[in-house]
Amino acid sequence: MAEIIRMPKMSDTMTEGVIASWLKKVGDKVKSGDVLAEVETDKATMELEAYQDGVLLHIGVEAKSSVPVDGMIAIIGKSGEDISTLLKSGNSAAANSAPSPVANLAAPEPVQKSSIDLSAIKATVIRMPKMSDTMTEGGIVAWHKKVGDQVKSGDLLAEVETDKATMELESYDKGTLLHIGVAAGKVAQVDEIIAIIGEPGTDISPLLVSGPASSQASAPVTSASTTNAVTASTSSVSKANGSERMKISPLARKMAMDRGISLQSLIGSGENGRIIKRDIEEFKTDSTQPAPEAKGTASVTPSIPSATEGYTDLPVSQMRKTIARRLGESMFTAPHFYLTMEIDMDKAVEARKSINELSPVKISFNDLVIKAAALALRQHPKVNSAWMGDKIRQYQHIHVGMAVAVEEGLLVPVIRHADQKNLSTIAQEAKDFGAKAKNKQLQPSDWEGNTFTISNLGMFGIEEFTAIINPPDSCILAVGGIKQTPVVKNNQIVPGQVMKVTLSCDHRSVDGAVGSAFLQTFKSLLEDPIRMLI
């Protein structure tokens, strides 16, 4: 899904920015961490950085031209994607335009002015930005500055945990950190005051009293590095010889310092060799290698458990809160019913073995399931639908979401147009998504737009289970493991390999006969997998 990139508000007095130069051109591929352009504000020249992967489809402002805050400057999406609707909305007034993550971060909606004149107060209010489409609150994981510290533009202030990932919150103003409104480990609602930066000795009590209703001019929202937005960063350090500039994001610099990693030993994977968070996480030294396991048979005296009772209250992460809210709404609003079927996987096992002898990517049973489900959805479009209240939306495209377990909960990256892709392509995308999910590198475009979801617990030894529908889908397929069991073939009992699947259906949009027909087609494809290759 294409995203509009808007001009963020980078300082309290900024009303427009000038594109000093574009570092990407239309048609270029863009990766998270790439610098798109340099922007001149009324205070400094900043780097405009991309935090989603895709192709630069449109540049709305030429180099050396100015654009007002919240004005559209570019669009990033998939190659060939239709952006005509976004162009129309992007050129209209902000009130009528499509929501933009950057607009949400940097240009909050106009609010009523306070009775106190806040324009004379030499301080900037930093609010909790909206970092994803589903975010309603954010947790402060850690503060990297304390009250009284000097802050420069580009400094890392804090790490913020959203329902999707942990992001870095940078400062776009210089001054002194006068106030921290939310302690580390606590949660703040979107647009709530989390800090104030200004001149030492400034009376900030009117700003604290004004709360969410403070004026935009005196209380700009500081942008954050988000997975679906574009933000600015001016952090850089000089190399030892002083002849070149080594570009590094504030969070990467802080992580390197904490881990004792020399910046000169790092190789940046971002634009123009810029060092980003991923480079620190992937950097390994001799000291980080796992120590060899101790050999021997030393006995350990077993500890005797005490007879005390107790419990531990664990804080709920933003991801877990979102899972609880969305799946709770699904379970208690969508009337679920369940259809279970056994599938003979003998031919699928043999086919997978033969395919992997030729395929450039190892094909898993889950890849076969995704492909079979996608082809079955093509024949049964009523299953590829969503309940919209006053209508049922049947999708013409087939985007299959695959549930991926991560430490904090569950993510559902999407295999788009799965019915049109071969097994090798599906396998590669699934492998990449699984790695990104575990490393918290998924982009919003990776988890949006599913029309059907598959949850596979077979690799954990689960024979069968029922899954809760992932809104707004009408169905979700729960896949169990392949088990060797006695089966009857040609009037004889022989060993067979059987897999059980359960289709959870929303009875408002899918009836039992429709779901059953889908499962019959799905079963026939896996029991004769050569049909999927035609």
N, C-alpha and C positions, 0 to 999 in steps of 0.2 A: 504494500500500500504506500503510495507516494506521500511525502510529507513536505509541507511548506516550511521553508526556513525564513524567519522574519528577523528584522533588525532588533537585537536585544537592547534594553536600556542598561548601559554600562557604567553610568555615573548618575548622581542625583540631579545634575543640571543638564544632562544630555537630552536633547530633543530630536536630534538627527545624527546620522553617521555617514562618513564618506568612505566608499570602497577604494582604498589606496591601490590595491592590486588583487587580481584573482590568481590563485595558484592552481586552480582547476578550470577546465573548459567543458562546455556541453558535450556529453558523450563519454567523458572520463569516468572510470570506475572509482568509487569513493569507499574507503574503509574507515571504520571507527578509529578516531585518533588522527586522521588526516586533517591538515590545515587547508581550509577552503579559500580563505581570503584574508587580507589585512584590512582592518577597519580603523579609520581615524575618528576619534571622539574629541570632545572638547578638552580632554585631559591627557590622552595618550593614544598611541597606535597599538591596537590589540589584534590578536590572532583569533580568527573565527574557525572553530574546530568542529568537525563532524563527529557525531556519536551514533551513527547508524551506517550500515553498509548499503550500497546501491550504486546507481548511476546518476550523475548530475544531468537531469533532464532539461533544466531551464535556468537561465541567469536573467534576473529581472532588472538588474542595475549594472550599468557599465562601469568600468574602472574610472576613477576620478569623479564619479557622480555621487550625489548625496541622496539619502533616503530617510524618511522620518522613522522614529521609533515605532516598531510594530509593522512597518512596511515590508512587503514581500521582497526578498532579494534572490531567492533561488528555490528550486524544487528538486528533491532527491527521491528516486523510486526505482522501479525495475525497468529495464530496457524495453522500449515500445509501449510503455503504460500510457493510457489516455489521461492527460492532465488538464484537459480543457475546462472541466468543472472547477478545478483548483485555481486555474488562472483567472476565471471569472470572480470567484470568491476572494482571491487574493488581492484583486484590484479594487474591490469594493471597500466600503468603510469598515473599520474594525468591528463595529457592532453587528454588522451583517455578514462578516466573513466567517469561513469555517474555522473552528477552534484550532489554534496552533500551540504546540507545547512551548515554544519560545515566548509567544504572546502571553501564555499563562504564567510563565516565569517572570517575565520582565515588564509586563504592562498590565497590571490588574485593572479590572473594570473601574470606571469612575465611581467615586463614592461621595457622599455628602461631606462638605467641608465642616471641620470642627469649629466651634465658636471661638477657640483659641487660635491666634495666628501662629502657625508652625513654621512658616517660611523663613523666619529669622533665626531659627534654631540651627546651629551649625553641627548637625548630626544626621546620620543616615540610619533609617530603620531597616533591618534585615529580617525578612519574613520567611516562613517555611514555604518553599516553592512547590508547585504541583509538578512532579517529575514523571508521572505516567498518567494514562487516561483513567485508570481505576484508583488512583491515589487520593485518599481523603485525609491522611495524617502521615507523619514521618517521625521516626525515632532518631534521636541524637545518639549515635554510637560512641563518639568521642569528640571532645574539643581539642583542637591543636593550638589554640590561643586561650589565654586567660585574661580576665579583666585587668586593665592597666597595660597590657602589651601593645606595642606599636604594630600597626598593620599596614602593609603596602598592597597596592593593586596587584592581584594575582596570587596573594598569599592564600594558603589553605586554612580555612577557619575551622571546619568540622567535617566529620563523616556522617552522612544521613542514611538511615536504613528505610527504604520504601517497601512496598509490597512486592517489588520485583527484584531489587538488587540493592547494594550499598553504594552510594554515590558520594562524590566530593563536593563540598560547598566552598566556593572561592569568593574572595573579596574583590570588588571592583572600585573600592575607594581606599584612600590612605587616611590614617589617623590613629586614634587610640580606641581600643575595645572598651567601651564605657559600661556595657551592660550585657549580661548573658541571661536570657529569659527562660531557657529550658536547660536543665542540667543533663549531663550525660546519663544515658539509660532511661530518660523520660521521653514522652511522646508529645508532639505538638500538632495541632490541626493545620491544614493548609491555610496559608495567609496569616497565621499567628506569629506575633513578634518573637523571634528567637535571639536577637542580639541588636545592639546599637553601636555604631562606630561614629566618632566625632572628635572634636577638639577637647583636650583635657579641661576639666572644670565646667563643661557645658551642663546646664540644667536640663536633664532629659525627662523630668517628671511629666511635662505636658504630652510628650510622645507616648509615655507609658499609659497615661490616662486616656489618650485618644484611641489606643488599641487599634482594631481593624479599620476604624473610620478615619485614620489619619490621611492627610492629603497625599496625592501622588508626588507632588513636587518635593515634599520634605521627607517622604518615606518610600523611596523606591525599593523594589524587591530585588535582592541580589540573585543573579542567575546561578544555577548549579550545573555541573557537568552531568547531563542526563543521557539515558540510553535512547531517547527519541527526540532529542533537541540538539541545538548547536549552541556552544558557549564560547567565551573568549578566554585566552590565557596568555600572559606575558612573561611567564617564568622562563628564565634562561640562566645558565651559569657559564663562566669562561673556562676554557681548557687551561691546562697547566701552563702552556706556553703563551697564553693570552692572545694568540693570533686568530683564533676562531671562537665562535659561540656554540656552545653545546645546548641544544634546546631540550627542555625537560619539563613535564607537567609538575605542578606543586605536589600532588599526591605521590608521584613517582619519586620526587626528590626526598620527601619526608620518609617514604618507605625505605629508600636506599640508606638514609642516615640511621634509621632505626635498626637496620640489619647489618650496618657496618660495611656496606658495599661501596667501593670506590666508583665514582661516576665515570672515571676514565676507563674502567674495565667494562663498561656497558656499551652495547650496540643498540641504537634506537630503531624500532620497527615502524614508527610513525612517519608522517610526512617529513621529507628532508632530514631523515635520521633523528627525528624527535623521540626522546625517551618517554615512554608512557608506562602506565601501571603494569601492563602485561609483560613488559621487558623485565621488570623487577621480580614479578612472580615466577617467571620462567628462568631467571638467572640462577645458576648453581655454582657453588664453590666446593672445594674439597671438604669444607666443614659441614656442608649441607648434605653430603652423601650419607646414606644410612650406614651405621656402624655394623660390622660383621657380627653375626649372632654368636654368642658365647657357646663354646662347646663343653660338653661334660655332662655329668649326671648328678650334679649336686642336688641333694634333697632339700625340700622346702617344708618347714613345719606348718601344717595347715592351721589357720587361725580359727578360733572358736567364736562363732557369731554371738554378739551380746543379745540379751533378751529385751532390749529397749525397743520402743516404737517411735516412729517419726515420719516425716514427709518433707519434700522439697517443692516449693512453689517456683516454677520456671516462668520467666517472662515470655509473653507471646510475641513472636516476630511479626512484622508487617505482612510477610507472605502468608504466615499461618492465619492471621486475622482475615485476609482476603479469601483464603480457601474456606474458612469457616463460614464467612458471610455468603459467598457465592453458592457453595454446595448446600448450605442450609436452606437458602432460598429455593434452590432447585428441588431438593428433596421434599420440601413442605409446600411447594406451589405446583410442581409438575406431577401429575398422577402417573407414577412409574408402573410398568408391568414388565415381566421378564420372560424371555424365550431362550431355552437352552437346547443345544444340539451337539451330538457327538460327530466327529469327522475322522474318517479313515485317512491317516497321514502317511501310509506306506509309500505311495507314489511320490508324495511331496518330499519325503526323505531322500528317495533315490534321485529325484529331479534336482534337488538342491546340491547333492554330491556331484552330479554331472555338470551342473551350471558353474559351480565353483572351480572346476578344472579349466574353464575358459574365461570366466569373468575377471576383469581387472580389480574388482572389489569383492571381498568376501560377502556372500549373500546369507543373511540370517533367516530363520523361520519367520521372524517378525516382518522382514521385508516382503516375504511371500504373502503374509496376512494383509499387509497394507495394500499391496497390488491387487489381491483378490477382492478386498473390500471396495476398493476404488472402482473396479470393473463391475462389481455387483451393484454399486450405487448408480452407475450409468444406466443399468437396466431397470432400476427401481428408484426413480427420482423422488418419489414420495418420502423415502427415508432420508434423502439428502435435503432436509428442510429445517425450518425453524418456526416455532409458534410466536406470532407477533401480536397477540391480543385480539385484534379485530380481523386478522388475516393470517394465512399460512404462507410463508415464503419458501418457494422451491428454488433452490440454487441451480443455475445452469453450469456452474463450475464445480469441481470436486476437490476440496482442500481437506486432507485427512490430518487431524491432529494426533500426535503420538505422545502419550503421557510419559514423562521422564521423572523419576524420583531423584531428588536432590536432598542434601542434608536438612535444609530448612522446610521442605515440603514437596511440592509437586509443580512442575512446569509442563506446558503443552505446546511445543514447537509444531509448526504446520508444514507438511509436505504438500505444496501447491500443485494443482493439476496432476494429481497422482495417477489418474487414469491414463494420462498421455505420456507417462515416463516409463522407461524400461527398468528392469530390476536393479541393474548396476547403478543407475542414477538415484533411484530411491535409497539403495543401500548406502551410497556415499553421503547423501543428504542426511539420512538418519544418523549415521556415524558422526557427522560434523555437528549436528544439533545436540546429540548426547554429550559430546565433549564441551560444547559451548555452555550447555545448561549446568554442567557440574563446575565449570570455571566462572560462572556468572557473567558470561559474555554474550548472552542472547540479546538481540535487539527487539524493540517492540514489533517491528514488521515480521519477526520470526514467530511470534506467538499469537498474532491476530488473524482473524478471518477463517477459522476452521468451520467446516460444514458438517463434519462427522469426526468422532474421536475413537481411538483404540487404546485400551489399557491392557497391557500384557504383564502378568505376574508369573507366567510359566517358568521363567528362568529362576524364580525363587522357590520352585517346587510346589506351587499352588496348582491343584488340579482343576478347580472351578471356583468362581466367585461372581458376585454381582457388583456392578459399578454404578455410581451416581452420575446422571447425565450432566455433561459440561455445557452450561448455557452459552449461546442460545441454541445449541444443537437439539435435534429431536431424538437422537439416539446415541448410545455409546456401546461399543463392543468390548466385553471383558473376555480375555483370552487366557486359558489355562495352559499347563504344561503338556507335553507329549508323553504319554505313558504306555509302556508295553503291557498289553493285557490280552487275555484269550478272546478271540472273536470267531464267529461262525462264517466260513467261506466255503461255498460249494458243499454245503451240508457236513462240513468238517470243522472241528475246533482247532484253530491254528493261532500262533502268536501274532498279534497285530499291534500297530502303533496308533493310538487314539488320542485325539485332542478335543477337549470340551470348550465350547464358547457360549457365552450368554449375552444376548442383546437386550439392553435396557431401553425401553421405548417410552416416550411421552405420549400418553393416550389422547391428548388433545389434538395432536397432529398426525399420529401414526396408529393405525389399528392393528390388531393381532394378525389378520390375514396378510397385511402388507409387510409386517416384520418377518413373518414366516416365509413369505416368498423370497424376501431378500436373503435370508439364511440358507434357503435351498440353493439359490444361485451361488452364494459364497461357498457353500459346502462342495458343490459340483466342481468349482474352479480349483479348489485345493485337492480334491480327490483325483482330478485329472489336470495337473498343472500345465501340461503342454498347451492347453487352451489359452493360458495367460500370455503365451509367447507369440501368438498369432496376431 
